[in-house]
């Protein structure tokens, strides 16, 4: 909803959030008010920044188009702007018991106890 600004000679400016269909309705106020016609609020392009990774490392990225191309070339995703992907094709989640057992087997297969220093060390091949 847009913000409309009304002026009261005694109180000053009053900002009111209204639907676009109610733009002529003045706010409930104890003194007479007049509407101030104000410009639309627009948002500019992204702020320029220096890339810290990828094929443009150390070089400035100065526009939204350049930013999008940079992300695509480097297979990066801007968080919050991409649609949610269908997860039905992903691997099914394993339960904790399966993960725990797999780790236990891998540790037993590839390590041996290190009594001298404590802990485990890699098993000699």
N, C-alpha and C positions, 0 to 999 in steps of 0.2 A: 504494500500500500504506500502511496506517496505521502510526503509530508507537505502540509500547506501551512503558510505563515500568515498570521493575522496581526494587525497592529492595534493596540489600545493606547490612546493618548495618555492615560494615567499609569498604566502598568508596563508598557513597552510591547515587545514582540511576543507572540504566543505561537508555538509550533503545535500543529494538530495532525495526527495520523488519521487519514480517512480513505475510504474507497474512492475510486475515480468518479463514481456516479454521485457522490456527495460533496463534490468540490465547492459548490456554492453555499452549502449550509454553514453558517458561522458557528464557532464554538460557543457553548454556554458560558457566558461571562457577565459580570455585573455592570460593566461599562460598555458603551458602543465600540464596535471594532470594525476595521476596514481590512480587506484582503490585500496582501502584498503579492504582486506577481513576481515570482522569482524564476531564474533559469533552471533548467533541468540539471541534475547532477550526472555527470558522466565520469567514467573511470578510464584512465589512460592505459597504455600498454604496460608490459612488465618493466620493472626497473632493470637497467643494464647490470650484468654481473660477470665476473670472471669465472670461466669453467675450471673446476678443480680436478676433472678426470675426463677420460674419453679422448676423441680425436681433436678436440678444441682446447685441450688443457693449457691454461695460462692465457687464453685469448678471450676477448670480451664477446658476450652474447647480448645483443642490443634490442631484439624484438621478439614478439610472441612467435612469429613464423620461424625465425631462426632457432628459437628455443625448442619448438616442436620438432623441427628437422634434426636438431642435435640429439634429442631423446630417441627418435626413431632410428637414426644411424647407429647409435650406441646401445640399442635394445634396452633403454631405460623407460620407466613409467613414472609419470608425475602423480604422486599420491593424491587421491581425492577427485581426480578428473576423469579417470577411465571407468567405463562401465564394468560392473561386476561380471566376472566370467562364470560360465556354467561349470559347476564342480562335479557334475555327474560322471565326467570322463576321468577324473582323478582317481588315484589308487585309494582303495577303501582304507579307512583308519584301522590300524592294528590296536589291539588292546595292550594294556600295560604288561600283562604277564608274558605275552609273546616277545615284546621288546626286551624285558628283563632276562628272559631265557636266552635270547639271541646274544645279548651282551655277555652273559655268563659263559656261554660256549666259546665265544670269540676270545675272551680273556684267558680261559683255560687252555685254548689251543695255541695262542701266540705268546703267552707269558709264563714265567716261573717266579716263585717267591724269591726275593732278595733278602736273605736273613742278615746280611752284613749291614746294609743301609736301611732296611725296612722297606716294605712296599713290594712292587713287582718290577721285573726287568724283562726285556724282550728275550724270547726263547731263541737259542742259536739254531740255525737251520741245519 
